[in-house]
Amino acid sequence: MKKSKVDKDKVRMLASFGCNYTEIGKYFEVGESHIRKVFRKEYESGREEMKFKLRRSMWVSAIENNAIAMQIFLA
């Protein structure tokens, strides 16, 4: 794969959308190992952001939207 400039903020954003190392590498046209080695911190930060957003969405669904199934799942 050819080398291209990798934007660390975009790596974090893509990880926050749930993209894995392979998908992010393909997006930037670099090897997965390059993303793993150079952008691990950004990737992990993005994944944590995704988990937080997902938990918040589940909470809103369970409490504010009174979704019984989500309340059971979260219990």
Buried (B, 14 or more C-beta within 10 A) or exposed (E): EEEEEBEEEBBBBBBBEEBEBEBBBBBBEBBBEBBBEBBEEBBEBBBEBBEEEEEEEBEEBBEEEEBEEBBEEEE
